[in-house]
Amino acid sequence: MDFTLVTGGAGFIGSHLVEELLARGRRVVVIDDLSTGKRENLPQNQNLTFIEGSITDAELLKHLFSEYRFSTVFHLAAVASVHRSVEEPLYCHRVNFDGTLYLLEESKRVGVKKFVFASSAAVYGDLPQLPKREDMAVKPQTPYAVDKYASERYTVNSFNLYGFDATALRFFNVYGERQDPSSPYSGVISIFIDRIKRFKRGEETTIDIYGDGRQTRDFVYVKDVVGALLLAEEGKTAGEVYNVGTGKETSLLELLETLKEIVGELPPLRFLPPRPGDIKRSVADISKISSIGYYPKFPLKEGLKRLWEWSVKT
Ligand SMILES: NC(=O)c1ccc[n+]([C@@H]2O[C@H](COP(=O)([O-])OP(=O)(O)OC[C@H]3O[C@@H](n4cnc5c(N)ncnc54)[C@H](O)[C@@H]3O)[C@@H](O)[C@H]2O)c1
């Protein structure tokens, strides 16, 4: 039986993907340097092999690709913090761009059947047209977004140039269990949930909003993202780029209203000056990925409810 490689499999989204692959009886290899991921995000399972190492280690990758026969590579490993990419562009470029290129080269060398790359809605930047469609202009504005865009192009061009079956997915704002709330630049939902938990424990805390709270995002539940990754693997998606969102635009104030319906009283809101570079509005057009069978199964309230129930248990 062939193996499936998940880079960044100990991270937030990667660990959900691994869980689903194992549930489907697949044999999975994870490579992760545990820089933000955690070993405990992954289950103990005889079909799972965990390799602690970096995707920038070309020798290690060569060895790995020679030792296992990978049919699919899901490439999710990245420095996922936009802020860190601004602070440390060289380091992030090594991981977010060079790492992708090493993986593409190895995948082509050994004849991997499908390569799926986790890109980001950040590639669209702050161009005003909405909803974002894959054929629209992009304006990547941070090292993170530039490296995602370049990696995305290398990925899909692999099909046009070498006939290699590779595809890229532009994730919008993913939320769900195991997302790390520890930095102010983490996913906003994980931070809000963390503050609500503290508040419920009696700690003095606030929910901080940068700007007026009317900025919008397309919040997509992690299990829907896993669904999209698997559809991209199965479908005729070679050389294509797909948005992964819900197609629904939600402001932070609306998000907080929905959270209130689930958890009851919220901590006091504190409005702070907008953060430079923050995009005002974002929402995906999901008609392209719908054409390969994707539809978001978890409306925001349902996803938030699951996340809240999980978070009070942990
Ligand atoms: N969470 C989102 O909303 C979102 C949105 C758009 C795109 N993405 C992309 O999805 C992917 C997964 O993101 P996430 O939210 O799960 O973040 P995450 O930080 O939880 O996961 C990234 C994983 O990659 C690992 N990693 C980092 N550098 C590595 C290296 N050099 N070698 C091996 N492993 C390394 C980390 O330890 C971590 O486990 C990333 O590529 C990210 O850019 C995420």
The ligand as a Tripos MOL2 file, in Angstrom:
@<TRIPOS>MOLECULE
LIG
   44    48     1     0     0
SMALL
NO_CHARGES

@<TRIPOS>ATOM
      1 N1         -5.1630   28.8460    9.6140 N.am      1 LIG1
      2 C1         -5.5360   29.5940    8.5950 C.2       1 LIG1
      3 O1         -6.5050   30.3610    8.6770 O.2       1 LIG1
      4 C2         -4.8030   29.5080    7.2680 C.ar      1 LIG1
      5 C3         -5.2240   30.3600    6.2280 C.ar      1 LIG1
      6 C4         -4.5630   30.3000    5.0100 C.ar      1 LIG1
      7 C5         -3.5240   29.3830    4.8240 C.ar      1 LIG1
      8 N2         -3.1370   28.5930    5.8530 N.ar      1 LIG1
      9 C6         -2.0230   27.6570    5.5910 C.3       1 LIG1
     10 O2         -2.3960   26.3500    6.0180 O.3       1 LIG1
     11 C7         -1.2460   25.6520    6.4830 C.3       1 LIG1
     12 C8         -1.4970   25.1190    7.8890 C.3       1 LIG1
     13 O3         -1.6890   26.2320    8.7640 O.3       1 LIG1
     14 P1         -2.1500   26.0890   10.2800 P.3       1 LIG1
     15 O4         -3.1310   27.1710   10.5490 O.co2     1 LIG1
     16 O5         -2.4900   24.6890   10.5760 O.co2     1 LIG1
     17 O6         -0.8050   26.5270   11.0230 O.3       1 LIG1
     18 P2          0.1070   25.7130   12.0470 P.3       1 LIG1
     19 O7          1.1990   26.6570   12.4570 O.co2     1 LIG1
     20 O8         -0.7260   25.1100   13.1180 O.co2     1 LIG1
     21 O9          0.6830   24.5600   11.1280 O.3       1 LIG1
     22 C9          1.8860   24.6490   10.4050 C.3       1 LIG1
     23 C10         2.7290   23.4310   10.7660 C.3       1 LIG1
     24 O10         3.9430   23.4760   10.0050 O.3       1 LIG1
     25 C11         5.0040   23.1240   10.8820 C.3       1 LIG1
     26 N3          6.2410   23.7020   10.3490 N.ar      1 LIG1
     27 C12         6.6250   25.0030   10.3290 C.ar      1 LIG1
     28 N4          7.8330   25.1220    9.7800 N.ar      1 LIG1
     29 C13         8.2260   23.8720    9.4200 C.ar      1 LIG1
     30 C14         9.3810   23.3380    8.7960 C.ar      1 LIG1
     31 N5         10.4130   24.1260    8.4450 N.pl3     1 LIG1
     32 N6          9.4410   22.0090    8.5720 N.ar      1 LIG1
     33 C15         8.4260   21.1820    8.9570 C.ar      1 LIG1
     34 N7          7.3190   21.6360    9.5580 N.ar      1 LIG1
     35 C16         7.2130   22.9620    9.7800 C.ar      1 LIG1
     36 C17         4.6120   23.6920   12.2310 C.3       1 LIG1
     37 O11         5.2960   23.0750   13.3300 O.3       1 LIG1
     38 C18         3.1220   23.3910   12.2370 C.3       1 LIG1
     39 O12         2.8580   22.1050   12.7780 O.3       1 LIG1
     40 C19        -0.0820   26.6270    6.3930 C.3       1 LIG1
     41 O13         0.5860   26.4050    5.1760 O.3       1 LIG1
     42 C20        -0.7600   27.9750    6.3870 C.3       1 LIG1
     43 O14         0.0300   28.9550    5.7640 O.3       1 LIG1
     44 C21        -3.7270   28.6300    7.0760 C.ar      1 LIG1
@<TRIPOS>BOND
     1     1     2 1
     2     2     3 2
     3     2     4 1
     4     4     5 ar
     5     4    44 ar
     6     5     6 ar
     7     6     7 ar
     8     7     8 ar
     9     8     9 1
    10     8    44 ar
    11     9    10 1
    12     9    42 1
    13    10    11 1
    14    11    12 1
    15    11    40 1
    16    12    13 1
    17    13    14 1
    18    14    15 2
    19    14    16 1
    20    14    17 1
    21    17    18 1
    22    18    19 2
    23    18    20 1
    24    18    21 1
    25    21    22 1
    26    22    23 1
    27    23    24 1
    28    23    38 1
    29    24    25 1
    30    25    26 1
    31    25    36 1
    32    26    27 ar
    33    26    35 ar
    34    27    28 ar
    35    28    29 ar
    36    29    30 ar
    37    29    35 ar
    38    30    31 1
    39    30    32 ar
    40    32    33 ar
    41    33    34 ar
    42    34    35 ar
    43    36    37 1
    44    36    38 1
    45    38    39 1
    46    40    41 1
    47    40    42 1
    48    42    43 1
@<TRIPOS>SUBSTRUCTURE
     1 LIG1         1 GROUP 0 **** ****
